[in-house]
């Protein structure tokens, strides 16, 4: 019997479109002899849709038209199983779309990748691929992530976090704090976004103000850290869970600017995007064997320290002036699921997807061994005085 996989993508995020690309790439590579795939599109206004055209990338050229040809759904427990239901079935139409064995969220950014999707699925008892709520949230928050790195001896640049309220009320104090602790040049970024959205470099106060204004468009908190002048970016993926994990090949992405931009990552110089798979890159990265081994070691260590599961991409920086290596951030659901980093080490995309689903089902089995509730008579003697203002009695 085939495993029924609900493939979730989209969501209320600035990385919405990239999620669509990543997910439908995955859909093409899932082995249809093993899996029944149910694409579930999450709109920017948070409704979920299924339908015969939801898995067709061409339909996303007209999302309003696609939604009009699809039907809204939700997840629920039905007869003790996870299921997808139509929210507004037609007269005499059964609401059940299908039962689900495992959910596969391929979502990027806030309101989805940050633990929101994981929490929704976990509450409903749906086994799901990827990080749990805590590790997803930690991986999204760049400041919290750095605290974990520091506690585990993983090198990361010092930073300053700025709040939008403080910046609005006293920008001069924020400028001084950054200049005293970080100096110039500095990198300014939203604390909880990926895909290089809202990230700018500042080498003077005027540009720092512009960079902060840009970053605060996307988040209520902003992180500022020292810009490495002679920088080499290196990415490495990790696959596994807290118990066991392994690293992929390393890559050096090639950007058209000092900061690898959204366009560098996803458009690859053309309007026909293949997600992160279209980014210009050097694989294996043209660094020393010692640097490669060190980055792979740190990647696995950080993945496990954050409690990650599934596949993640960890982005590193090498300061060419002194050879120091710093871990920049962790992407808990990377663009294109980083399949291009696994193929060079012999793991093809369908096999990578198989392993991700196996990890999700393994976690579900392990979770069933844990006690979450116990019988108690604590409510038997409780008496409350009713609700104030209510006409009835409790």
N, C-alpha and C positions, 0 to 999 in steps of 0.2 A: 504494500500500500504506500502511495506517495505521501510525503510530508507536505502539509499545507502551510505555505509561507506567505504571510501578509507583509508586503514590501511598502513601508511608509516613507514618504518624501514630501518636500515642500515646507510649509510652515510660515509663521509670522516672523520672518528673519530677512536681513539684508542679503543673506546667502541663499535665498529661496531658489533662484534659478539654477545655481550650482548644484543644489540638492537634487533637482529634477534630472539634471544630466548624470550625476553620479549614480542615482538609483536606477535609471533606465539602462545605463551601461551594465550595472550588476544584473538586471533582469535578463539581458541578452546572454549572459554567461552562466546563469543558473541552469543546472542540468535538468531538463524537463522530464527525463526518465525517472528522476528521484523526487522532484518537487512539483507541486501545483502552486503556481505563483499568482497571488491576488494583489495587484497594484492598488495602493490606497494613497490618493493625492490629498495633501493638506493645503488648503488655500491660504492666502495671506490674511484672510479674516478668520482663520482657524476652523472652518468647516472641513469635513473629510468626505471624499467622493470616491466611488467605484464606478465601473462601467466598462464596456468593451473597448473603449478608445483611450482609457486612462494610461495604458502602458505604451502608447504610441507617441514618440518624441515629436513627430510632425504636428500633432494636435496642439502642442504648447505654443505654437506661433499665434494662436487665438485662444487664450485661456478662458475667456468669457464664453466663447462658443463651445469649448470642451465641456465646461461646467453645465451648460444648457443641455448637453447630450448625455450627461452622467446623472447619477443619483447619490444623494447624501446618505452617509452611513455613520455608525458609531460602533465602538466595541462594547461588549457586555458579556456577562456569564449566563449561559443557557444550558440547563441540565448538567451543571457542574463543569462545563467546558467553555473555553474562550470562543467567542463568536463575533462575526461582523453582521450587524443588523441594518436594514434600511430604516431611516428615521421617519419617513413618510410613505409607507407602502400604499399602493393603490388598493381600491376596494377589492376584497377577496384575495389580495396578494399576500403571500407569506413574507414576513419581514426578514427572515433568515437569508443572508447572502451565502455564508459558508462558515463552517467551523475553522479554527486556526490552531495549528500545532505550535507555531513559533512566529513571532513578529521580527522583522528585519528593518529597523529604522536606519535609513540612509539620509540623515538630516544634518544640516550645518547651521551653527549659530545660535543666537539667543532664542528663547521660548521653545526650543526643541532639543538641540544637542546639549544644552546646559543642565540636563537632568530632568527637564520637564517631561519629555517623551518617556524616559525611563520610569519616572514616577507614575505616570498615567498607566502604563502597561503593567508595572509591578503591582499597583493597587488592584487591578482587575485579574491578577494571577496569570498573565500572559507571558510565557517564556519569551525572552527577547535577546537579540544579538547586541553585544557591545557592553559598555560600562554601566554599572549600577548608578543610582541617583547621586551618591556622594562623590564617586570618582569622576563622574561626568561633570558635576558642578565644580569640583576642584580643577579639573582640566580646562574649564572655560574661564575661570577667574585667574588672570595672570598674576595678581598679587598673592592670592592664597597659594597658588602653585609654587611661587618663589619661596614662600615660607616652608613648604614641604621640602623643596630642594635643599634649602639651607640646613634644615634639621637632619637631612640625610647625607650631608657632605657633597652635594652635587653642585658644581660651580655654576653660578648664575649672576648676572650683573645686578649691582645695587640699584634701588629705584626709589622714587617718591610717588606717592599716590595723592591726587588732587580731587577734591569734591566740587561738584558744580555749584553748590551753595556758597562754599568759601570763595570760589573764583568770582562769582557774581557780586558778592558783598565786598571783597577786598582783593582785587586782582594783583595789586602791588605786593601784597604779602605772599601770594602764591608765586609770583615771579621771583621774589627774593629767596623763598624756600628752595625753589628749583636751582637757582643760580648758586646758592651756598652749598647745596648738597650734591648737585649733579654737574652744573656748569655747561659749557658749550663745546662742541655740538651735542645736541640732545635728540633723542627719539621720543616722540609723543604718540601714545596709542590708547584707544578705548580699552578699559580693563577687561572686557568680556566679549570681544569680537575676534573673528579670524578673517582669513582671505585678504589681509592687508587693508581692510576697510578702515578709513579714518586715521591712518598712520601717516605722520609727517616728520621731517627732520628740521630742526631749528638750530641756527648758528648765531642768533642774536635775539634780543628781547622782542623786537618787532615780529620776527618770524615765529618766535615762541608763542606770542599772543595769537597769531593766525593758526598755528598748529593746535593750540588748546581749543580755540573756537571750533575748529573742524572736528576734533575728537569728541567734544561735548555734544555735537549733533547726534552722536550714536550711543552715548552712554552717560550715566550720571557720575561715574568715576573714571578718572584718566590716570594712566601710569606713565611716568617719565623716567628714562634711564639714559646713561651715557651712550652716545653714538660711537661705535668703533669705526675709526677712519679708514683703516686698511682691513676691510672685512671680507672674509670668505664664508658664505652660507653653505651649510651641509645638512641634508635631511636624511633621516634613517627611520624605518618603520619597525614596529615590534608587534608580534602576534602571540597571543596566549592569555594567561590570567595571572592571578597573584601567586599561584603554585608553580607555574612553569611558563616561561616566555623565551622567545628567541628573536634575534635581530635580523633584518634584511640586509641587502646591499645598501651602500651609501650613495647619495647623489649630490651633485653640485648644480643647483638650479642656475640658469643663466638669465639675468634680468637686463632690461634695457635702461634701468635707472639704478641709483645707489640702493634704493629699497625695492625689493621684488614686489611689483604692484599687482593689483587685481587683474589688470589686462595681461601682465606677464604670466600670471598663474593660469588664467582660464581662457584667454582669447588667443594666446600664442601667435599674435601678429595677424590673425584673420578673424573674420566674423563667424566662421564655422568652428564652434568650440567642441572639444571633447573633454571638457573639464580639466582637471590637473594633468590628465594624460597628454594634453597638448602643450604643456609647458616645455620650453627649451631646457635641456638638462644634459649633464655629463654623468653617465653611469658605466662603470663604477666611478665614484668621485676621484678626481686627480689629486689625491692627498697621499701622505705616506701610509705604509702599512700600520705603523704605530698609531697614527692619528685615527685611522679607520677602526682599529681594535678598541681604542679608548672611547670613541664615540658610540660604538656598538655596546660596549660595557655600560656606559652611562645611560644609554637609552633604555636598556633592560632594567637597570636599577631604578630609574625614574618611573617607568611604567608600573613596576611592582610597588614602589613607594606610594604612588597615588591610588593603588588598588584597581588599576585598569583591567579591562577584559575586552577581548575581541582584537581588533587591529587599530593601531594608532600610528600617527606620524610625529616624530620628535624633531624639532628644528634647532640646529646648533649654529653657533657662530665661532669662527676662528679669527683671533686678532693676529694678523700677519706681522705686526710689529714685535710681538713677544711670544707668539706661538700658543698663547692661552686659548683654551676651549671653554665655551660657555653654552649651557643649555638655555635656549630662548623660550620655547613654549612646547606644549603638547597639544596635538589635535586628536581628540578622542574618536571622531568619525572623519577621517581625512577625505579630501576630494579624491574621487575615483577609487576610494578605499586603498590607495597606494599600491594597487596591483602591479604597477610598473616597477616597483622596488622589489617585488617578490619573484617576478619572472626570471630575472638574471640569476637567482639562486635555485632555480628549478621548480618553483611552485607556481603553476599556471593559475589563471584567474578562477576557473571553475573549482579547482582544488582548494584555493584560498576561501572561496565562499562556502564550500563543504565544511572546512575546518571551523569557520565562524559559526555556522549553524550548530555544529557538534558542541562547541564551547557553550553556546546558549542552552542547549538541552542538558548538558552536564551540570551547569549551574542550577537549573531548575530541579534536577534530581537531588543535588546536594541540599538545596533549600528545603526540600520536603522532609529532610532528616532533622531539621531544626524545629524546636517547639516555639510557637508564636502565641499560643493561648492555653489556658488551663481552666478546668471547671472550678467555679467558686460560687458561694452563696452570698457574696457581698451585697448584692442588690435586694436580697429577700427582706431585709429589715429597713430599707431606706424609705423615708416618707418626706416628700417635698410639699411646700405650701402652695403649689400651683404657680402659674405665671401671672404677674401683676398686669392688670388691665384686661385679662381674659374673662369672658363671660362664663366659660365652662369651668369645671373643676378638674384638677390633675388626677 
